[in-house]
Amino acid sequence: MSDTTADGEVGSEATEPEATEAEANGIAARYEEVDGERLLAFSADGGRATVAQNIDGYAMLKVRAGPTGDELERYYGFEMALDHVAELLGVAVDDLPIPDAAADMGM
């Protein structure tokens, strides 16, 4: 299905969301939706950690060592997953930047 804009251009109704990024306190965060998952990947000082959730947003959050890494732990709450990420990166949880698109992750 397509939509027609006011100027007559035809566009696709379903578009792939773009990745969003945030950076603070020497920590980079990238949110994207890939292969049926919502991924929030963090990196700092060479360390990496990712929070993953299914695209529908109702499943438990998985913490991984990287976007495609092995699952380390599962959490219901976003805050608990972020605590684990902060521990893996050796930073304070309050220092983790959260892109707006990822703010609603968790159950």
Beta strands, then each sheet from edge to edge (+ up, - down):
strand 1: 2-4
strand 2: 10-12
strand 3: 20-24
strand 4: 27-34
strand 5: 37-44
strand 6: 47-54
strand 7: 61-64
strand 8: 71-75
sheet 1: 1+ 2-
sheet 2: 3+ 4- 5+ 6- 7+ 8-
end
